[in-house]
Amino acid sequence: MSDKAHKSNALKNESIDHFFKASVQDLTPTESHRDVSVLFMPAQHDGLPADCFGSVLSMAELSRAERFKAIADKVRFLQRRAFRRFCGAIALGIARPLSQVDFTATKKGRPYLSELPRTWFSFSSCDHGYLAAWSSSSAVGVDIEYSEQSVSPVEMANYHFAPNESDAVRKAADRERRKLFLRLWTLKEAGLKSIGEGVSYGLDAFQFETTPGVRVSFAPKQYGGPINFNARLMKIAGCCAALVIRNRPQSRR
């Protein structure tokens, strides 16, 4: 690489770093600040050009970006992938080009850094922004959903949720039904991510109560059951978002 190209990439890397630092929101729970980090980055449609974010991504990521037909979808993909590297750099705690903060994934899709095998990462995104959490001592899961998206709460709850949860959605007041459904959905997805699984594992693997406060009422026994999990909803304008933290043995990654 020529000196000119090297300087250009260094400037782009610095611009991306400033871009995220200027807008990122720290949502780390006060009681968990020593163990867990949670950051939210609002999606932005202006600011840095798309090729700037692309400069820190891999060829495989750039190839995936080209599959998006809508420009806005492509830009969001590039932004959230660059944001993932930004979070990885923070976790590493050392200054380096974001292009060198390269995540790998487990067979089930959980991202991790080979340099930090004990650190558990979780990422989620929607049209409004990107959510990230990581911890070196606990297993974490996050999920974020646009709160005004078109869904059929009762029908989907009946199909995906446990009977008591689908019953709660059905009985909720009209204006609260979608909100309750999305709260439960995000909690369940976050719960699955905290055990390294996806939706295909089954959303009924976790059950939650949301009143008077959020509580895990059912969780897989092989991961310690409900007592081994802590869940919370996060306040993000226009979104429903959840964080689930799982205690894990020191010997398990």
C-alpha positions in Angstrom: 0.0 0.0 0.0 1.3 3.4 -1.0 1.9 6.2 1.6 -1.0 8.1 0.1 -3.4 5.2 0.4 -2.2 4.5 3.9 -2.8 8.1 4.9 -6.2 8.1 3.2 -7.3 5.0 5.1 -6.0 6.4 8.4 -8.1 9.5 7.9 -11.2 7.5 7.1 -10.6 5.4 10.2 -10.3 8.5 12.3 -13.4 10.0 10.7 -15.4 6.8 11.5 -14.1 6.8 15.1 -15.2 10.5 15.6 -18.5 9.8 13.9 -19.5 7.1 16.4 -18.0 8.8 19.4 -20.1 11.9 18.6 -23.4 10.1 18.6 -23.1 6.9 20.6 -25.2 6.5 23.7 -24.0 4.5 26.7 -26.9 2.4 28.0 -24.9 0.3 30.4 -27.0 -0.5 33.5 -25.6 1.3 36.6 -25.6 -1.9 38.6 -23.7 -3.8 35.9 -21.1 -1.2 34.8 -18.2 -3.3 36.0 -19.3 -6.4 34.1 -21.2 -5.3 31.0 -21.0 -2.6 28.4 -24.1 -1.6 26.3 -23.9 1.0 23.5 -26.6 2.3 21.2 -25.8 4.2 17.9 -28.7 6.0 16.2 -28.8 5.2 12.4 -27.8 8.3 10.4 -28.6 8.9 6.8 -26.1 11.8 6.4 -22.6 12.5 7.6 -20.0 10.2 6.3 -20.2 8.7 2.8 -20.9 5.0 2.5 -17.5 4.2 1.1 -15.9 5.6 4.2 -17.5 2.9 6.3 -16.7 0.3 3.7 -13.0 1.1 3.9 -12.8 -0.7 7.3 -14.8 -3.8 6.2 -13.7 -7.1 4.7 -14.3 -8.1 1.1 -16.9 -10.6 2.3 -18.8 -7.8 4.1 -18.6 -5.5 1.1 -19.9 -8.3 -1.1 -22.9 -8.7 1.2 -23.5 -5.0 1.1 -23.8 -5.1 -2.7 -26.8 -7.5 -2.4 -29.0 -4.7 -1.0 -31.1 -3.1 -3.7 -32.0 0.0 -1.7 -29.2 2.5 -1.0 -30.5 3.2 2.5 -30.3 -0.5 3.4 -26.8 -0.8 2.0 -25.7 2.3 4.0 -27.2 0.9 7.2 -25.4 -2.4 6.7 -22.1 -0.7 6.2 -22.7 1.5 9.3 -23.7 -1.3 11.6 -20.7 -3.5 10.5 -18.4 -0.6 11.1 -20.1 0.1 14.5 -19.4 -3.6 15.4 -15.7 -3.1 14.8 -15.8 0.2 16.8 -17.3 -1.7 19.8 -14.7 -4.5 19.3 -11.9 -1.9 19.4 -13.3 -0.5 22.7 -13.4 -4.0 24.2 -9.8 -4.7 23.1 -8.7 -1.5 24.8 -5.9 -0.7 22.4 -5.7 1.7 19.5 -5.7 0.0 16.1 -7.3 0.4 12.7 -10.9 -0.8 12.7 -10.1 -2.9 9.6 -8.0 -5.0 12.0 -10.8 -5.6 14.5 -12.2 -8.6 12.7 -15.0 -10.7 14.2 -15.4 -14.4 13.7 -18.7 -16.3 14.3 -19.5 -19.6 16.0 -21.4 -22.2 14.0 -24.6 -20.7 15.4 -23.7 -17.2 14.4 -22.5 -15.7 17.7 -19.8 -13.1 16.9 -16.5 -13.2 18.9 -13.0 -11.9 18.7 -10.2 -14.5 18.7 -8.1 -12.2 20.8 -10.8 -12.0 23.5 -12.1 -15.6 23.7 -13.7 -14.9 27.1 -15.6 -11.8 26.0 -19.2 -12.5 24.9 -20.6 -10.0 22.3 -24.2 -9.5 21.1 -25.4 -7.1 18.4 -28.8 -6.1 17.1 -30.2 -3.5 14.7 -33.3 -1.9 13.3 -34.1 1.0 11.1 -33.5 3.4 14.0 -30.1 2.2 15.1 -27.6 -0.3 16.3 -27.3 -1.9 19.7 -24.3 -3.7 21.1 -23.4 -5.4 24.4 -20.3 -7.3 25.6 -18.9 -8.8 28.8 -15.9 -10.7 29.8 -17.5 -12.3 32.8 -21.2 -12.9 31.8 -23.0 -14.0 28.7 -25.1 -11.2 27.2 -27.9 -10.9 24.6 -29.5 -7.8 23.2 -32.3 -7.2 20.7 -33.9 -4.0 19.3 -37.1 -3.6 17.3 -38.8 -0.6 15.7 -41.8 0.0 17.9 -44.1 1.1 15.0 -43.5 -1.8 12.7 -46.5 -3.6 11.3 -47.2 -6.8 13.2 -50.1 -9.1 14.1 -49.5 -9.3 17.9 -52.1 -11.9 18.9 -51.5 -14.2 15.9 -47.7 -14.1 16.3 -47.9 -14.5 20.1 -50.1 -17.5 19.7 -47.6 -19.1 17.4 -44.3 -18.2 19.1 -45.0 -17.5 22.8 -46.0 -19.6 25.8 -49.7 -19.8 26.5 -49.5 -17.4 29.5 -47.6 -14.8 27.4 -49.9 -15.1 24.4 -52.9 -14.7 26.8 -51.4 -11.6 28.3 -50.9 -10.1 24.7 -54.5 -11.0 23.8 -56.0 -9.4 26.9 -53.9 -6.2 26.7 -55.6 -2.9 25.7 -55.6 -2.2 22.0 -53.0 0.6 22.3 -50.8 -1.5 24.5 -51.0 -4.8 22.7 -48.2 -4.3 20.1 -46.0 -2.7 22.7 -46.3 -5.7 25.0 -45.8 -8.1 22.2 -42.6 -6.3 21.1 -41.3 -6.1 24.6 -41.7 -9.9 25.1 -40.2 -10.5 21.6 -37.1 -8.5 22.3 -36.6 -10.1 25.7 -36.9 -13.6 24.2 -34.5 -12.9 21.4 -32.0 -11.3 23.9 -32.4 -14.4 26.1 -31.6 -16.7 23.2 -28.5 -14.7 22.3 -27.3 -15.0 25.9 -27.1 -18.8 25.4 -25.6 -18.5 21.9 -28.8 -19.5 20.1 -31.1 -17.9 17.5 -34.9 -17.8 17.0 -34.8 -21.3 15.5 -34.1 -22.7 19.0 -37.6 -21.6 19.9 -38.9 -18.4 21.4 -40.8 -20.4 24.1 -37.4 -21.5 25.5 -37.7 -18.3 27.6 -40.7 -16.9 29.4 -41.0 -13.4 30.9 -43.2 -11.3 33.0 -43.2 -7.5 32.5 -45.3 -6.3 35.3 -44.8 -4.9 37.8 -41.2 -5.3 36.6 -39.3 -7.5 34.2 -38.7 -11.0 35.4 -37.5 -14.2 33.8 -40.1 -16.8 34.8 -38.7 -19.7 32.7 -35.3 -20.5 31.1 -33.5 -23.6 29.9 -32.5 -25.8 32.8 -29.1 -26.7 31.2 -28.2 -23.0 31.6 -29.2 -22.7 35.2 -32.9 -21.9 34.9 -34.5 -18.4 35.6 -32.3 -17.7 38.7 -29.2 -17.6 36.4 -30.6 -14.8 34.2 -31.2 -11.1 34.7 -33.3 -9.2 32.2 -34.2 -5.6 31.6 -35.9 -3.4 29.0 -34.1 -0.3 27.7 -35.5 3.1 26.8 -34.7 4.1 23.3 -37.0 6.5 21.5 -39.1 4.8 18.8 -37.8 1.3 19.7 -38.3 -1.6 22.0 -35.0 -3.0 23.2 -33.9 -5.6 25.8 -30.8 -6.8 27.5 -30.4 -10.3 29.1 -27.4 -11.2 31.2 -26.6 -14.8 32.0 -24.1 -15.8 34.7 -21.6 -18.3 33.4 -18.9 -20.5 34.9 -15.5 -19.1 34.7 -14.3 -22.1 32.8 -16.9 -21.8 30.0 -16.4 -19.3 27.1 
